[in-house]
Amino acid sequence: MSSRIVKYIEGNNVYLKIPAVEDAELLYEGLNQESESTRLRGRQTPVSFSSVEHALQQPSRQDTYAFFICLQETDEMIGEVSLLGMESAMNRCAEFQISIHKSQYFSGGFGTEASELAIEFAFGKLNLNRIQLEVFSTNTRAIAVYEKLGFVKEGLKRQAYYLDFEYKDLVMMSLLREDYLKKHNMANT
């Protein structure tokens, strides 16, 4: 990482940082790591270093917010969290994605805390009305975390993704602003 770290959103154990070009190697390693997280994301082919570097050199898209998840204690980048597809100001909706790259950080609440920070940012700063996601039906650990965060199952896309030589079902989930505010005892403004 660069010597001057800009912590965009801070939590107790993690912070969210906007990736910079000098972070290309960290992102490249994380995306290509053979792990359960990579498999559960459905990534089947390696990503080239040049494509990662190129993506980080591009100006940020106005419909996307992507962050590195970093440990407060060591500044180590352990994953990513993103809000994507906010094309319509009228709909105020985004697709939520998170990935913890290193299995030693699957437990300990790091992903949950990073998700909470991103969700707070989505509803508090971006004024979104809805966050949605898709998750493999076999990823019960992630589904439990999403439900703990307030996401509600909306449906099932049967055999929607081909992985490990078989078709997988995807669970569709969402979190509405009004439900988030209710859960956190806040007024809907």
C-alpha positions, 0 to 999 in steps of 0.5 A: 500500500502507499505510505499515505493511506486514506481511510474513507469509511472507518469502523472498529476493526476494519476500514473501507478504502478507495482502491488506487493504481498503486494497489493493483498488485494487492487486488490482483493477488486477492482476485486470483487467490485460490480460496473458498471465497473465490469459488463462492463468488463464481470466479472461474478464470484468473484475472490478468495483472494488466486488466486489474491495473487498467481497471484501477486507472479508469475514472470511477464510474458514477454508478459504482462505489468499490472499496478495499476492506482493510484491517485497522490494526495492520492496514492489510487489505483482506477483501472488497465490498462494492455497491454497483449499478446505481444508474437511475437516481429515481430508483435509488437501488444498488447491487451489493457485493462483498468478498473476503479474499483470505480464509483466515478472516472468514470468521471474526466479524470482519465481513459483517462489519465491512457490510455494515459500513457499506450499508450505512454509507448506501443509506446515509450518504448515497440516500439509496432506497434499496440494496439487493444481492444474489448469493449461491443457495449453498452459501448458507454462511453468507445467507445467515450474515445477510439475514443478520444484517436485515436482508430479506429473501425475495426469491430463487433463480433456479440453476442460474449459474454454472459452477463446478460442473453443475448448475447452481441456484441463486438466492435473491435478497434485498434490504430496504431503507425503511427496514434498515432505519427501523432496525437501527431506530432511526427516523425515515427522512 
